[in-house]
Amino acid sequence: MITGLAHLAVTAKDMDKSLDFYIRVLGLKKAFELPDPNTGAPWIVYLQAGSQFIELFYHGSKDNPWESSLRGFHHICLQVDDIHKTFRQIEDAGYKADKAPRQGADKNWQAWVTDPDGVRIELMQIDPESPQGKLIIGKSL
């Protein structure tokens, strides 16, 4: 079952300008960063907005189909209470998921599906030991 919006992801053209806007102008707090698990290079900056997050991806790459070469909207992430049950529910409804459940670099469980209009949707089960889980424990988990 969907329990909430976990995060909205944006691909930043200029990370410094994006951080200035979201932190200085809008007043969000930088929560943590994740390096690319393959290269160690900067990958995602998480900003906390209450019990949800905004993910800022460093510029996209044409070589990686999961990162847009366009700037702006990247994907939405819906928080779920049981990733495997939700995944089966999607497939039982006749939709083909893009990626089966797996544990991500942040320790959360995730699966991916595309809606009929092509919007990429990440489904995420928050792990209490993940950076997100440690920041929002007791608030929405």
N, C-alpha and C positions, 0 to 999 in steps of 0.2 A: 504494500500500500504506500502511496505517496504521502509523506509526512510534512513536506515543505520544500521551499526553494533553497537549495544549498549554496549555489553561487551562479553568477553571471560571468561569462568570460569575454574579455576584450583583447584583441591583438593591438598592442601599442606601436605606433610608428616611431615615437621618441619616448623611451621609458622615463627619462628625467622630466620631460614636460608633463607626461601623464601622471607621474607621482606627485609633482607639484600641484596639479589640478585636483586630484582626488584627496590629497592629504592637506595641503595648505588652504586651498580654496573651499573644498567641500567638508573638510574636517574629519575625514576617515582616518583610521590608524593603520599603519603598516603592521601586519600580523606576523608574517614570516615569508621566507623565500624558499623555492625548491630549485636546485640545479638540475640540468639535463642529466638523467641517469646514465646516459651513454658517454657523454663528453665532459660532464662537470661544469659546462658553461652555464651562465645565467639563463634561466628558462621561464619561471613564473614567479611573480610577486603577488602575494595575497594581501588584500586590504580587508579589514573587518568592518562590516556594516551591521551592527547589532549582533544577532546570532547567525547571520549570513555573511558571505564573502563575495568580493569581486576579485576575479583572477585577472591579472594583467600579464599577458604573454609578450615576451620580447618579439620583435619583428618576425613575421612568418617566413617560411621557406618554400620555394616552388618545388623543392626536392622532397618535401614531406607533405603528403596529401592530408594529414591530420592537422596541419597548420596552414592557415589561409595566407596567401600572398597579399590578400586585401587587408586593409587596416579596419578596425572597428569590431563589430559583433563577431564572436567566435562560436559560442554554443551556450545553451542553458543547462543547468544541472539541477535535477530534482532529487531531493533526499528521500530515501525509501527506508522502511523498517526491516525488510528482508529481501536482499538483492536477488537471491536465487528464486524465491517465489515470484517476485515481480518479473524476472526474466522469463520464467515459464509462462506467466500470464500473458506476456506480450506474444510469445511464440504460439501459445494456444489460441490466441485471437487471430492468428494467420499472418502476423508480421514477422519479418526476418530481422533479427537483431544484427547490428553491425559488428559488435564485439561482445563475446560472452563474458560473464563475471570473472574478474581477476582482481588481485590486490595491486593497487597502484603504488607509486613512489612515496606517497604520503601515508601509506598503510591502510587507506580506506578501500573498500570494495567498490568496483565500478563496472558498469556495462554500458554499451552504447547502442542507440537506435536512431533512425532518421524518420521524422514525421512525413506525412504525405506531401508536404510542401518543400521538403529538403532541409528542414531545420534539424541540425544535429543536437541530440539530447543525450546528456550523460546522466545515468542513474547512479546514485552514490549511497552506500550504506556507511555512515560515519563510524570509524573505529575509535573507541574512547582513548586509545593511545596515540592517535594521529595528532598532528599539530592543531587541526580544526577541533577535534574532540576535546583536547586539553583546554582550548580557549572557550568552548561553549558548554562544557559539562555542567549539568544542573539547569541549563537555560532551555534547551530544546531537545536534548537526547532522551 
